[in-house]
Amino acid sequence: MMKLLKLIYWDLNSGGMRDQYVAFLIRNIPGSFGMMIRRMWYSKRFKKCGTNLNVLEGTHIINPQNIECGDNVSIGVCNYLQAGGGIILESDVMLGPYVKIWTQNHNYRRYDIPVHSQGYTYNPVIIRHDVWIGANAFIMPGTEIGAKSIVSACSVVGAKEYPAGSILAGYPARRIGEREKNSSDAG
């Protein structure tokens, strides 16, 4: 028992670990109160944060200090953002439930060294303004999704740049269409 208390003591005396404990405690608070607590917490921990951030319940964020977001960003229910390599969410980005964004990956090329000993490669993810990412989508390290794009539910979006207005779907995701432009989109 004493060993457990010592571990908690040392964890709580480490700033980064203390933040993880607080994030754990506020992660699942429901309703408007929970949303407000998470907004206040993450807006101070993100590298940059615009107005009206919404972080829904169940969301797990690793390395929040590497996330930049614009105005009116909505991070959906039970999202998992791993931001070691940096994440940029421009204004009006919506992430559906269970979206995963990864920015780092294990190095694995060397056959003679265990994967866990080979380190990591970090690549940022950039999601331009007015993008909607559907439920259960997985965004891989190094991806850039152009403005006004849509990512279909359950898509796995690989590490490349996708043009503005794209509709992406599949595993792996590919461009299956583009959003219609009309006179109200001008400007």
C-alpha positions as CSV (number, residue, x, y, z in Angstrom):
1,M,0.0,0.0,0.0
2,M,2.8,2.4,0.9
3,K,4.4,1.8,-2.5
4,L,1.2,2.8,-4.3
5,L,0.9,6.0,-2.2
6,K,4.5,6.8,-3.1
7,L,3.8,6.3,-6.8
8,I,0.8,8.6,-6.7
9,Y,2.8,11.2,-4.7
10,W,5.6,11.2,-7.4
11,D,3.0,11.3,-10.2
12,L,1.3,14.3,-8.7
13,N,4.6,16.2,-8.2
14,S,5.3,15.9,-11.9
15,G,3.6,18.7,-13.8
16,G,2.9,16.6,-16.9
17,M,1.7,13.6,-15.0
18,R,-0.5,15.9,-12.8
19,D,-2.1,17.2,-16.0
20,Q,-2.9,13.7,-17.1
21,Y,-4.6,13.0,-13.8
22,V,-6.8,16.1,-14.2
23,A,-7.6,15.3,-17.9
24,F,-8.6,11.8,-16.7
25,L,-10.9,13.2,-14.1
26,I,-12.7,15.7,-16.4
27,R,-12.8,13.4,-19.5
28,N,-16.2,11.9,-18.8
29,I,-18.2,14.7,-17.1
30,P,-21.4,14.9,-19.1
31,G,-23.5,17.8,-20.3
32,S,-22.9,21.5,-20.6
33,F,-20.9,21.6,-17.4
34,G,-18.4,19.0,-18.6
35,M,-18.1,20.8,-22.0
36,M,-17.3,24.1,-20.2
37,I,-14.7,22.4,-17.9
38,R,-13.0,20.8,-20.9
39,R,-13.1,24.0,-22.9
40,M,-11.4,25.9,-20.0
41,W,-8.9,23.2,-19.4
42,Y,-7.8,22.5,-23.0
43,S,-7.9,26.1,-24.2
44,K,-5.1,26.8,-21.7
45,R,-3.1,23.7,-22.7
46,F,-3.3,23.9,-26.5
47,K,-0.5,25.7,-28.2
48,K,-3.1,28.0,-29.8
49,C,-6.9,28.0,-29.3
50,G,-9.6,30.1,-30.8
51,T,-13.1,30.8,-29.4
52,N,-15.9,28.3,-28.9
53,L,-13.9,25.1,-28.6
54,N,-16.1,22.0,-27.8
55,V,-14.5,18.9,-26.5
56,L,-17.1,16.2,-26.0
57,E,-17.0,13.6,-23.3
58,G,-14.7,10.6,-23.5
59,T,-12.1,12.3,-25.6
60,H,-8.4,11.4,-24.9
61,I,-5.8,13.9,-25.9
62,I,-2.0,13.2,-25.7
63,N,0.4,16.1,-26.0
64,P,-2.2,18.9,-26.0
65,Q,0.6,21.5,-26.0
66,N,1.2,20.5,-29.7
67,I,-2.4,21.3,-30.9
68,E,-3.4,24.5,-32.6
69,C,-7.1,25.2,-33.3
70,G,-9.1,28.0,-34.7
71,D,-12.6,29.1,-33.8
72,N,-15.7,26.8,-33.6
73,V,-13.7,23.6,-33.4
74,S,-15.7,20.6,-32.2
75,I,-13.9,17.5,-31.0
76,G,-16.4,14.6,-30.9
77,V,-17.3,12.0,-28.4
78,C,-14.5,9.6,-27.5
79,N,-12.0,11.0,-30.0
80,Y,-8.3,10.1,-29.6
81,L,-5.8,12.8,-30.5
82,Q,-2.2,11.9,-30.3
83,A,-0.4,15.1,-31.0
84,G,3.3,14.3,-30.5
85,G,4.1,15.6,-34.1
86,G,1.6,18.5,-34.0
87,I,-2.1,18.9,-35.0
88,I,-3.6,22.0,-36.6
89,L,-7.4,22.2,-36.7
90,E,-8.4,25.4,-38.5
91,S,-11.7,27.1,-37.8
92,D,-15.0,25.3,-38.2
93,V,-13.6,21.8,-38.1
94,M,-15.9,19.1,-36.8
95,L,-14.7,15.7,-35.7
96,G,-17.4,13.0,-35.4
97,P,-17.5,10.4,-32.7
98,Y,-14.6,8.0,-32.2
99,V,-12.2,9.8,-34.6
100,K,-8.6,9.1,-34.2
101,I,-5.7,11.4,-35.3
102,W,-2.2,10.1,-35.0
103,T,1.0,12.2,-35.6
104,Q,3.7,9.7,-34.7
105,N,4.5,6.2,-35.6
106,H,7.0,3.5,-34.5
107,N,10.2,3.1,-36.5
108,Y,10.3,-0.5,-37.6
109,R,12.7,-0.9,-40.6
110,R,15.5,-2.6,-38.7
111,Y,15.0,-6.3,-38.5
112,D,17.8,-6.8,-35.9
113,I,16.3,-4.3,-33.3
114,P,12.9,-4.8,-31.5
115,V,10.4,-2.3,-32.8
116,H,9.9,-0.8,-29.3
117,S,13.6,0.1,-29.3
118,Q,13.7,1.9,-32.7
119,G,12.1,5.2,-31.6
120,Y,9.4,7.2,-33.4
121,T,8.9,9.3,-36.5
122,Y,6.8,12.5,-36.0
123,N,4.7,14.1,-38.8
124,P,2.0,16.8,-38.3
125,V,-1.6,16.5,-39.3
126,I,-3.2,19.6,-40.8
127,I,-6.9,19.9,-41.2
128,R,-7.9,23.1,-43.0
129,H,-11.1,25.2,-42.2
130,D,-14.6,23.9,-42.6
131,V,-13.8,20.2,-42.7
132,W,-16.1,17.5,-41.3
133,I,-14.6,14.1,-40.4
134,G,-17.1,11.3,-40.0
135,A,-17.4,8.8,-37.2
136,N,-14.6,6.3,-36.6
137,A,-12.3,7.9,-39.2
138,F,-8.5,7.4,-38.7
139,I,-6.2,10.2,-39.8
140,M,-2.6,9.1,-40.3
141,P,0.6,11.1,-39.5
142,G,1.6,13.5,-42.2
143,T,-2.0,14.1,-43.6
144,E,-3.2,17.5,-44.8
145,I,-6.9,17.7,-45.6
146,G,-7.9,20.7,-47.7
147,A,-10.5,23.3,-46.7
148,K,-14.2,22.4,-47.0
149,S,-13.5,18.7,-47.4
150,I,-15.6,15.8,-46.0
151,V,-14.1,12.5,-44.7
152,S,-16.6,9.6,-44.7
153,A,-17.2,7.5,-41.6
154,C,-14.7,4.7,-41.0
155,S,-12.2,6.0,-43.6
156,V,-8.5,5.6,-43.1
157,V,-6.8,8.7,-44.5
158,G,-3.2,8.2,-45.5
159,A,-0.3,10.6,-45.3
160,K,-0.6,12.9,-48.2
161,E,-2.2,16.3,-49.2
162,Y,-5.9,16.3,-50.3
163,P,-7.2,19.2,-52.3
164,A,-9.9,21.6,-51.0
165,G,-13.5,20.5,-51.3
166,S,-12.6,16.8,-51.5
167,I,-15.0,14.0,-50.4
168,L,-12.8,11.2,-49.1
169,A,-14.0,7.6,-48.4
170,G,-12.6,4.1,-48.0
171,Y,-9.8,2.1,-46.5
172,P,-7.5,3.4,-47.6
173,A,-9.4,6.7,-48.2
174,R,-9.4,8.0,-51.8
175,R,-11.1,11.0,-53.3
176,I,-14.5,9.9,-54.5
177,G,-15.9,13.3,-55.4
178,E,-15.9,17.0,-54.5
179,R,-18.4,19.3,-52.8
180,E,-20.5,21.4,-55.1
181,K,-19.7,25.1,-55.4
182,N,-22.6,27.5,-55.7
183,S,-23.2,31.2,-55.5
184,S,-23.5,31.2,-51.7
185,D,-20.0,29.6,-51.5
186,A,-18.4,32.5,-53.3
187,G,-16.2,34.9,-51.4
